[in-house]
């Protein structure tokens, strides 16, 4: 995965929605197979796919905070 902010900025939201899709898929598979394993696996993937969005939001928040303290 790229490490610079410019390349991950455009992909953070689609990855987040893909993670939500995995969570929905896990819920459906959990109902179909009557097991918690699909939900656990898909929820883990959802959490991992939401990490770039969380990092982007934290960077944005810290950037604004640093700008306010400089004034």
N, CA, C and O atoms as a CHARMM CRD file, in Angstrom:
* protein
*
  284
    1    1 UNK  N      0.82800  -1.18400   0.00000 PROA 1      0.00000
    2    1 UNK  CA     0.00000   0.00000   0.00000 PROA 1      0.00000
    3    1 UNK  C      0.86700   1.24000   0.00000 PROA 1      0.00000
    4    1 UNK  O      1.93500   1.25000   0.61300 PROA 1      0.00000
    5    2 UNK  N      0.42200   2.29000  -0.68100 PROA 2      0.00000
    6    2 UNK  CA     1.16700   3.53400  -0.67400 PROA 2      0.00000
    7    2 UNK  C      1.14300   4.17200   0.71300 PROA 2      0.00000
    8    2 UNK  O      0.18400   4.01300   1.46900 PROA 2      0.00000
    9    3 UNK  N      2.20200   4.88500   1.02800 PROA 3      0.00000
   10    3 UNK  CA     2.28300   5.48900   2.34500 PROA 3      0.00000
   11    3 UNK  C      2.06000   6.98800   2.33700 PROA 3      0.00000
   12    3 UNK  O      1.86600   7.57600   3.40100 PROA 3      0.00000
   13    4 UNK  N      2.08100   7.62900   1.17700 PROA 4      0.00000
   14    4 UNK  CA     1.88000   9.07200   1.17600 PROA 4      0.00000
   15    4 UNK  C      0.39800   9.41400   1.23100 PROA 4      0.00000
   16    4 UNK  O     -0.45200   8.64700   0.77900 PROA 4      0.00000
   17    5 UNK  N      0.10700  10.58700   1.79700 PROA 5      0.00000
   18    5 UNK  CA    -1.28300  10.97100   2.04700 PROA 5      0.00000
   19    5 UNK  C     -2.04400  11.26200   0.76300 PROA 5      0.00000
   20    5 UNK  O     -3.24800  11.01600   0.69900 PROA 5      0.00000
   21    6 UNK  N     -1.37500  11.77600  -0.25700 PROA 6      0.00000
   22    6 UNK  CA    -2.07800  12.14900  -1.48500 PROA 6      0.00000
   23    6 UNK  C     -2.66400  10.93500  -2.20200 PROA 6      0.00000
   24    6 UNK  O     -3.75300  11.02200  -2.76900 PROA 6      0.00000
   25    7 UNK  N     -1.96500   9.82100  -2.18400 PROA 7      0.00000
   26    7 UNK  CA    -2.46600   8.64900  -2.90000 PROA 7      0.00000
   27    7 UNK  C     -3.55800   7.91200  -2.12800 PROA 7      0.00000
   28    7 UNK  O     -4.39600   7.25000  -2.74100 PROA 7      0.00000
   29    8 UNK  N     -3.56800   8.00800  -0.80900 PROA 8      0.00000
   30    8 UNK  CA    -4.59500   7.31500  -0.03200 PROA 8      0.00000
   31    8 UNK  C     -5.82900   8.17000   0.19500 PROA 8      0.00000
   32    8 UNK  O     -6.87300   7.64300   0.58000 PROA 8      0.00000
   33    9 UNK  N     -5.74000   9.47400  -0.03300 PROA 9      0.00000
   34    9 UNK  CA    -6.85600  10.35400   0.24800 PROA 9      0.00000
   35    9 UNK  C     -8.07300  10.02600  -0.61600 PROA 9      0.00000
   36    9 UNK  O     -9.19800  10.02800  -0.11600 PROA 9      0.00000
   37   10 UNK  N     -7.87000   9.74800  -1.88500 PROA 10     0.00000
   38   10 UNK  CA    -8.98300   9.45600  -2.77500 PROA 10     0.00000
   39   10 UNK  C     -9.55200   8.06500  -2.59700 PROA 10     0.00000
   40   10 UNK  O    -10.66600   7.79300  -3.04400 PROA 10     0.00000
   41   11 UNK  N     -8.80900   7.17500  -1.95000 PROA 11     0.00000
   42   11 UNK  CA    -9.26700   5.79500  -1.80800 PROA 11     0.00000
   43   11 UNK  C     -9.86500   5.49600  -0.44500 PROA 11     0.00000
   44   11 UNK  O    -10.41200   4.40900  -0.25600 PROA 11     0.00000
   45   12 UNK  N     -9.78700   6.40400   0.50800 PROA 12     0.00000
   46   12 UNK  CA   -10.21900   6.10500   1.87200 PROA 12     0.00000
   47   12 UNK  C    -11.71800   5.83100   1.95600 PROA 12     0.00000
   48   12 UNK  O    -12.12900   4.86200   2.59600 PROA 12     0.00000
   49   13 UNK  N    -12.52700   6.65000   1.33400 PROA 13     0.00000
   50   13 UNK  CA   -13.98100   6.48300   1.43000 PROA 13     0.00000
   51   13 UNK  C    -14.45600   5.23700   0.68500 PROA 13     0.00000
   52   13 UNK  O    -15.27400   4.49600   1.23000 PROA 13     0.00000
   53   14 UNK  N    -13.98500   4.97100  -0.53600 PROA 14     0.00000
   54   14 UNK  CA   -14.40800   3.71700  -1.18000 PROA 14     0.00000
   55   14 UNK  C    -13.98700   2.46900  -0.39800 PROA 14     0.00000
   56   14 UNK  O    -14.72400   1.48400  -0.36100 PROA 14     0.00000
   57   15 UNK  N    -12.81700   2.50800   0.21900 PROA 15     0.00000
   58   15 UNK  CA   -12.40400   1.36000   1.04100 PROA 15     0.00000
   59   15 UNK  C    -13.31200   1.20900   2.25500 PROA 15     0.00000
   60   15 UNK  O    -13.62800   0.09000   2.65900 PROA 15     0.00000
   61   16 UNK  N    -13.72900   2.32200   2.83400 PROA 16     0.00000
   62   16 UNK  CA   -14.64800   2.27400   3.96700 PROA 16     0.00000
   63   16 UNK  C    -15.97000   1.62600   3.56600 PROA 16     0.00000
   64   16 UNK  O    -16.50000   0.77800   4.28400 PROA 16     0.00000
   65   17 UNK  N    -16.49900   2.03600   2.40700 PROA 17     0.00000
   66   17 UNK  CA   -17.75900   1.44700   1.94500 PROA 17     0.00000
   67   17 UNK  C    -17.59600  -0.03300   1.57800 PROA 17     0.00000
   68   17 UNK  O    -18.52300  -0.82500   1.75100 PROA 17     0.00000
   69   18 UNK  N    -16.42900  -0.39700   1.07900 PROA 18     0.00000
   70   18 UNK  CA   -16.16000  -1.81300   0.82300 PROA 18     0.00000
   71   18 UNK  C    -16.16100  -2.59100   2.14400 PROA 18     0.00000
   72   18 UNK  O    -16.67200  -3.71000   2.21100 PROA 18     0.00000
   73   19 UNK  N    -15.59400  -1.99900   3.17800 PROA 19     0.00000
   74   19 UNK  CA   -15.61000  -2.62900   4.50200 PROA 19     0.00000
   75   19 UNK  C    -17.02400  -2.80400   5.03100 PROA 19     0.00000
   76   19 UNK  O    -17.35300  -3.83600   5.61800 PROA 19     0.00000
   77   20 UNK  N    -17.86900  -1.77700   4.81900 PROA 20     0.00000
   78   20 UNK  CA   -19.27800  -1.91500   5.23100 PROA 20     0.00000
   79   20 UNK  C    -19.96900  -3.02500   4.44800 PROA 20     0.00000
   80   20 UNK  O    -20.80500  -3.75000   4.98800 PROA 20     0.00000
   81   21 UNK  N    -19.61500  -3.15100   3.18100 PROA 21     0.00000
   82   21 UNK  CA   -20.16300  -4.23900   2.37400 PROA 21     0.00000
   83   21 UNK  C    -19.76200  -5.59700   2.91800 PROA 21     0.00000
   84   21 UNK  O    -20.57300  -6.52300   2.94400 PROA 21     0.00000
   85   22 UNK  N    -18.50500  -5.72400   3.35700 PROA 22     0.00000
   86   22 UNK  CA   -18.06200  -6.97400   3.95500 PROA 22     0.00000
   87   22 UNK  C    -18.83300  -7.28100   5.23200 PROA 22     0.00000
   88   22 UNK  O    -19.16500  -8.43600   5.50000 PROA 22     0.00000
   89   23 UNK  N    -19.11600  -6.25200   6.01700 PROA 23     0.00000
   90   23 UNK  CA   -19.87900  -6.47400   7.25300 PROA 23     0.00000
   91   23 UNK  C    -21.28800  -6.96100   6.92400 PROA 23     0.00000
   92   23 UNK  O    -21.80400  -7.86200   7.58500 PROA 23     0.00000
   93   24 UNK  N    -21.91000  -6.36900   5.90900 PROA 24     0.00000
   94   24 UNK  CA   -23.24100  -6.82900   5.49200 PROA 24     0.00000
   95   24 UNK  C    -23.18500  -8.26000   4.95200 PROA 24     0.00000
   96   24 UNK  O    -24.07300  -9.06800   5.22400 PROA 24     0.00000
   97   25 UNK  N    -22.14300  -8.56000   4.19200 PROA 25     0.00000
   98   25 UNK  CA   -21.96700  -9.92200   3.68600 PROA 25     0.00000
   99   25 UNK  C    -21.79700 -10.90600   4.83900 PROA 25     0.00000
  100   25 UNK  O    -22.36800 -11.99700   4.82700 PROA 25     0.00000
  101   26 UNK  N    -21.01200 -10.51400   5.82500 PROA 26     0.00000
  102   26 UNK  CA   -20.81500 -11.37900   6.99400 PROA 26     0.00000
  103   26 UNK  C    -22.10600 -11.62200   7.75600 PROA 26     0.00000
  104   26 UNK  O    -22.34300 -12.72400   8.25200 PROA 26     0.00000
  105   27 UNK  N    -22.94600 -10.58400   7.85100 PROA 27     0.00000
  106   27 UNK  CA   -24.23400 -10.75700   8.53000 PROA 27     0.00000
  107   27 UNK  C    -25.12100 -11.73400   7.77700 PROA 27     0.00000
  108   27 UNK  O    -25.79000 -12.57000   8.38500 PROA 27     0.00000
  109   28 UNK  N    -25.12500 -11.62900   6.45300 PROA 28     0.00000
  110   28 UNK  CA   -25.92300 -12.56100   5.65400 PROA 28     0.00000
  111   28 UNK  C    -25.41100 -13.98600   5.74900 PROA 28     0.00000
  112   28 UNK  O    -26.19200 -14.93100   5.86700 PROA 28     0.00000
  113   29 UNK  N    -24.08100 -14.13700   5.69800 PROA 29     0.00000
  114   29 UNK  CA   -23.50000 -15.48200   5.81100 PROA 29     0.00000
  115   29 UNK  C    -23.69200 -16.06200   7.20500 PROA 29     0.00000
  116   29 UNK  O    -23.84900 -17.27300   7.36300 PROA 29     0.00000
  117   30 UNK  N    -23.67900 -15.19900   8.21700 PROA 30     0.00000
  118   30 UNK  CA   -23.91600 -15.66700   9.58000 PROA 30     0.00000
  119   30 UNK  C    -25.33500 -16.24000   9.69400 PROA 30     0.00000
  120   30 UNK  O    -25.54900 -17.26900  10.33400 PROA 30     0.00000
  121   31 UNK  N    -26.28700 -15.56800   9.07200 PROA 31     0.00000
  122   31 UNK  CA   -27.66800 -16.05300   9.10100 PROA 31     0.00000
  123   31 UNK  C    -27.80800 -17.34800   8.31000 PROA 31     0.00000
  124   31 UNK  O    -28.50300 -18.27000   8.73800 PROA 31     0.00000
  125   32 UNK  N    -27.14900 -17.41600   7.16300 PROA 32     0.00000
  126   32 UNK  CA   -27.26000 -18.58900   6.29800 PROA 32     0.00000
  127   32 UNK  C    -26.61300 -19.81900   6.92600 PROA 32     0.00000
  128   32 UNK  O    -27.21200 -20.89400   6.93900 PROA 32     0.00000
  129   33 UNK  N    -25.39200 -19.67200   7.44800 PROA 33     0.00000
  130   33 UNK  CA   -24.66000 -20.81500   8.00200 PROA 33     0.00000
  131   33 UNK  C    -24.90900 -21.03900   9.49400 PROA 33     0.00000
  132   33 UNK  O    -24.46100 -22.04400  10.04500 PROA 33     0.00000
  133   34 UNK  N    -25.61600 -20.12000  10.15600 PROA 34     0.00000
  134   34 UNK  CA   -25.89700 -20.22900  11.58900 PROA 34     0.00000
  135   34 UNK  C    -24.60000 -20.37900  12.39100 PROA 34     0.00000
  136   34 UNK  O    -24.48800 -21.23300  13.27100 PROA 34     0.00000
  137   35 UNK  N    -23.63400 -19.53200  12.06300 PROA 35     0.00000
  138   35 UNK  CA   -22.33200 -19.55800  12.71600 PROA 35     0.00000
  139   35 UNK  C    -21.82600 -18.12900  12.85400 PROA 35     0.00000
  140   35 UNK  O    -22.15300 -17.27500  12.03000 PROA 35     0.00000
  141   36 UNK  N    -21.03600 -17.86200  13.87900 PROA 36     0.00000
  142   36 UNK  CA   -20.47600 -16.53000  14.09100 PROA 36     0.00000
  143   36 UNK  C    -19.16200 -16.30800  13.34200 PROA 36     0.00000
  144   36 UNK  O    -18.67600 -15.18000  13.26500 PROA 36     0.00000
  145   37 UNK  N    -18.59400 -17.36300  12.79600 PROA 37     0.00000
  146   37 UNK  CA   -17.29300 -17.26300  12.13300 PROA 37     0.00000
  147   37 UNK  C    -17.34000 -16.32700  10.91700 PROA 37     0.00000
  148   37 UNK  O    -16.43800 -15.50000  10.78600 PROA 37     0.00000
  149   38 UNK  N    -18.32600 -16.40300  10.02600 PROA 38     0.00000
  150   38 UNK  CA   -18.34200 -15.47000   8.89100 PROA 38     0.00000
  151   38 UNK  C    -18.44500 -14.00700   9.32600 PROA 38     0.00000
  152   38 UNK  O    -17.80800 -13.13700   8.73300 PROA 38     0.00000
  153   39 UNK  N    -19.23700 -13.73800  10.34900 PROA 39     0.00000
  154   39 UNK  CA   -19.37500 -12.36100  10.82200 PROA 39     0.00000
  155   39 UNK  C    -18.07100 -11.86600  11.42100 PROA 39     0.00000
  156   39 UNK  O    -17.69200 -10.71500  11.20600 PROA 39     0.00000
  157   40 UNK  N    -17.38800 -12.70300  12.15700 PROA 40     0.00000
  158   40 UNK  CA   -16.11200 -12.30600  12.75200 PROA 40     0.00000
  159   40 UNK  C    -15.07100 -12.01400  11.67500 PROA 40     0.00000
  160   40 UNK  O    -14.33500 -11.03100  11.76700 PROA 40     0.00000
  161   41 UNK  N    -15.01100 -12.86400  10.66400 PROA 41     0.00000
  162   41 UNK  CA   -14.02700 -12.66600   9.59300 PROA 41     0.00000
  163   41 UNK  C    -14.34300 -11.40800   8.78500 PROA 41     0.00000
  164   41 UNK  O    -13.44500 -10.62000   8.48700 PROA 41     0.00000
  165   42 UNK  N    -15.59300 -11.22200   8.43700 PROA 42     0.00000
  166   42 UNK  CA   -15.95800 -10.05200   7.63300 PROA 42     0.00000
  167   42 UNK  C    -15.88600  -8.76300   8.44800 PROA 42     0.00000
  168   42 UNK  O    -15.54400  -7.71500   7.90000 PROA 42     0.00000
  169   43 UNK  N    -16.19600  -8.81500   9.72600 PROA 43     0.00000
  170   43 UNK  CA   -16.07000  -7.62000  10.55900 PROA 43     0.00000
  171   43 UNK  C    -14.59900  -7.22900  10.71600 PROA 43     0.00000
  172   43 UNK  O    -14.27400  -6.04200  10.75100 PROA 43     0.00000
  173   44 UNK  N    -13.72500  -8.20500  10.81000 PROA 44     0.00000
  174   44 UNK  CA   -12.29200  -7.90500  10.86800 PROA 44     0.00000
  175   44 UNK  C    -11.83400  -7.21900   9.59500 PROA 44     0.00000
  176   44 UNK  O    -11.06100  -6.26300   9.64500 PROA 44     0.00000
  177   45 UNK  N    -12.30100  -7.69700   8.46200 PROA 45     0.00000
  178   45 UNK  CA   -11.95300  -7.05800   7.19400 PROA 45     0.00000
  179   45 UNK  C    -12.52300  -5.64500   7.13500 PROA 45     0.00000
  180   45 UNK  O    -11.86800  -4.73500   6.62500 PROA 45     0.00000
  181   46 UNK  N    -13.72300  -5.45300   7.64500 PROA 46     0.00000
  182   46 UNK  CA   -14.33300  -4.12800   7.66500 PROA 46     0.00000
  183   46 UNK  C    -13.55200  -3.14400   8.50900 PROA 46     0.00000
  184   46 UNK  O    -13.39100  -1.98500   8.12700 PROA 46     0.00000
  185   47 UNK  N    -13.06900  -3.59400   9.64800 PROA 47     0.00000
  186   47 UNK  CA   -12.26500  -2.73200  10.51700 PROA 47     0.00000
  187   47 UNK  C    -10.94700  -2.37200   9.83900 PROA 47     0.00000
  188   47 UNK  O    -10.51600  -1.22000   9.88100 PROA 47     0.00000
  189   48 UNK  N    -10.31100  -3.35600   9.21600 PROA 48     0.00000
  190   48 UNK  CA    -9.03900  -3.08200   8.54300 PROA 48     0.00000
  191   48 UNK  C     -9.22500  -2.12200   7.36600 PROA 48     0.00000
  192   48 UNK  O     -8.36400  -1.27900   7.11300 PROA 48     0.00000
  193   49 UNK  N    -10.34000  -2.24400   6.64700 PROA 49     0.00000
  194   49 UNK  CA   -10.57300  -1.36200   5.51300 PROA 49     0.00000
  195   49 UNK  C    -10.99600   0.04400   5.93200 PROA 49     0.00000
  196   49 UNK  O    -10.91100   0.97000   5.12600 PROA 49     0.00000
  197   50 UNK  N    -11.44500   0.22200   7.15900 PROA 50     0.00000
  198   50 UNK  CA   -11.80900   1.56400   7.62400 PROA 50     0.00000
  199   50 UNK  C    -10.60500   2.31100   8.20300 PROA 50     0.00000
  200   50 UNK  O    -10.71300   3.50900   8.46800 PROA 50     0.00000
  201   51 UNK  N     -9.47800   1.66000   8.40600 PROA 51     0.00000
  202   51 UNK  CA    -8.30300   2.29900   8.98900 PROA 51     0.00000
  203   51 UNK  C     -7.79400   3.48900   8.16400 PROA 51     0.00000
  204   51 UNK  O     -7.44400   4.50600   8.76200 PROA 51     0.00000
  205   52 UNK  N     -7.73200   3.42400   6.81800 PROA 52     0.00000
  206   52 UNK  CA    -7.26500   4.59800   6.07300 PROA 52     0.00000
  207   52 UNK  C     -8.14500   5.83600   6.27100 PROA 52     0.00000
  208   52 UNK  O     -7.63500   6.95600   6.31000 PROA 52     0.00000
  209   53 UNK  N     -9.45500   5.64200   6.39500 PROA 53     0.00000
  210   53 UNK  CA   -10.34200   6.77900   6.61100 PROA 53     0.00000
  211   53 UNK  C    -10.11500   7.37800   7.99100 PROA 53     0.00000
  212   53 UNK  O    -10.10100   8.60000   8.14200 PROA 53     0.00000
  213   54 UNK  N     -9.94000   6.54000   8.98400 PROA 54     0.00000
  214   54 UNK  CA    -9.68000   7.02900  10.34100 PROA 54     0.00000
  215   54 UNK  C     -8.36100   7.79300  10.37600 PROA 54     0.00000
  216   54 UNK  O     -8.28200   8.85900  10.98600 PROA 54     0.00000
  217   55 UNK  N     -7.32900   7.26300   9.73300 PROA 55     0.00000
  218   55 UNK  CA    -6.04200   7.96100   9.68300 PROA 55     0.00000
  219   55 UNK  C     -6.17500   9.30800   8.99200 PROA 55     0.00000
  220   55 UNK  O     -5.59700  10.29600   9.44700 PROA 55     0.00000
  221   56 UNK  N     -6.92500   9.36300   7.90200 PROA 56     0.00000
  222   56 UNK  CA    -7.12500  10.60700   7.17800 PROA 56     0.00000
  223   56 UNK  C     -7.84500  11.62900   8.04700 PROA 56     0.00000
  224   56 UNK  O     -7.46700  12.80000   8.06200 PROA 56     0.00000
  225   57 UNK  N     -8.87600  11.20400   8.77100 PROA 57     0.00000
  226   57 UNK  CA    -9.61900  12.12600   9.63000 PROA 57     0.00000
  227   57 UNK  C     -8.76600  12.62100  10.79000 PROA 57     0.00000
  228   57 UNK  O     -8.85800  13.78600  11.17600 PROA 57     0.00000
  229   58 UNK  N     -7.93300  11.74100  11.34900 PROA 58     0.00000
  230   58 UNK  CA    -7.05200  12.15600  12.44500 PROA 58     0.00000
  231   58 UNK  C     -6.03900  13.17200  11.94100 PROA 58     0.00000
  232   58 UNK  O     -5.79100  14.18000  12.60300 PROA 58     0.00000
  233   59 UNK  N     -5.44500  12.91700  10.76700 PROA 59     0.00000
  234   59 UNK  CA    -4.49000  13.87700  10.19600 PROA 59     0.00000
  235   59 UNK  C     -5.14900  15.22500   9.95100 PROA 59     0.00000
  236   59 UNK  O     -4.55000  16.26600  10.22200 PROA 59     0.00000
  237   60 UNK  N     -6.36900  15.21600   9.44600 PROA 60     0.00000
  238   60 UNK  CA    -7.08300  16.46800   9.18300 PROA 60     0.00000
  239   60 UNK  C     -7.37500  17.20200  10.49100 PROA 60     0.00000
  240   60 UNK  O     -7.21500  18.42000  10.56500 PROA 60     0.00000
  241   61 UNK  N     -7.80100  16.47300  11.52100 PROA 61     0.00000
  242   61 UNK  CA    -8.09900  17.08600  12.81600 PROA 61     0.00000
  243   61 UNK  C     -6.83900  17.67300  13.44000 PROA 61     0.00000
  244   61 UNK  O     -6.86400  18.79600  13.94400 PROA 61     0.00000
  245   62 UNK  N     -5.73800  16.92500  13.41200 PROA 62     0.00000
  246   62 UNK  CA    -4.50300  17.41600  13.99600 PROA 62     0.00000
  247   62 UNK  C     -3.96100  18.59900  13.21600 PROA 62     0.00000
  248   62 UNK  O     -3.37800  19.50900  13.80600 PROA 62     0.00000
  249   63 UNK  N     -4.14100  18.60600  11.89900 PROA 63     0.00000
  250   63 UNK  CA    -3.70800  19.74200  11.10300 PROA 63     0.00000
  251   63 UNK  C     -4.45300  21.00700  11.46400 PROA 63     0.00000
  252   63 UNK  O     -3.84300  22.07000  11.57200 PROA 63     0.00000
  253   64 UNK  N     -5.74600  20.91900  11.65200 PROA 64     0.00000
  254   64 UNK  CA    -6.53200  22.08600  12.05200 PROA 64     0.00000
  255   64 UNK  C     -6.16100  22.53400  13.45400 PROA 64     0.00000
  256   64 UNK  O     -6.11400  23.73000  13.74100 PROA 64     0.00000
  257   65 UNK  N     -5.90100  21.57900  14.31800 PROA 65     0.00000
  258   65 UNK  CA    -5.55500  21.91300  15.68800 PROA 65     0.00000
  259   65 UNK  C     -4.21300  22.64500  15.74500 PROA 65     0.00000
  260   65 UNK  O     -4.04700  23.58700  16.51900 PROA 65     0.00000
  261   66 UNK  N     -3.26400  22.20900  14.92800 PROA 66     0.00000
  262   66 UNK  CA    -1.95600  22.86300  14.89000 PROA 66     0.00000
  263   66 UNK  C     -2.09000  24.26700  14.30300 PROA 66     0.00000
  264   66 UNK  O     -1.39700  25.18600  14.73900 PROA 66     0.00000
  265   67 UNK  N     -2.98300  24.44100  13.31100 PROA 67     0.00000
  266   67 UNK  CA    -3.21100  25.76900  12.72900 PROA 67     0.00000
  267   67 UNK  C     -3.82000  26.73300  13.74500 PROA 67     0.00000
  268   67 UNK  O     -3.46800  27.91200  13.77100 PROA 67     0.00000
  269   68 UNK  N     -4.71700  26.24400  14.56800 PROA 68     0.00000
  270   68 UNK  CA    -5.36400  27.09800  15.57100 PROA 68     0.00000
  271   68 UNK  C     -4.39200  27.48600  16.67400 PROA 68     0.00000
  272   68 UNK  O     -4.45700  28.60600  17.18000 PROA 68     0.00000
  273   69 UNK  N     -3.49600  26.58900  17.05500 PROA 69     0.00000
  274   69 UNK  CA    -2.54200  26.90400  18.11500 PROA 69     0.00000
  275   69 UNK  C     -1.46700  27.87200  17.64200 PROA 69     0.00000
  276   69 UNK  O     -0.85500  28.56000  18.45800 PROA 69     0.00000
  277   70 UNK  N     -1.22900  27.93500  16.32700 PROA 70     0.00000
  278   70 UNK  CA    -0.23100  28.85600  15.77400 PROA 70     0.00000
  279   70 UNK  C     -0.74200  30.29900  15.77200 PROA 70     0.00000
  280   70 UNK  O      0.05200  31.23900  15.77200 PROA 70     0.00000
  281   71 UNK  N     -2.06600  30.47300  15.77000 PROA 71     0.00000
  282   71 UNK  CA    -2.64100  31.83600  15.73400 PROA 71     0.00000
  283   71 UNK  C     -2.53800  32.53400  17.02800 PROA 71     0.00000
  284   71 UNK  O     -2.97600  33.67800  17.14800 PROA 71     0.00000
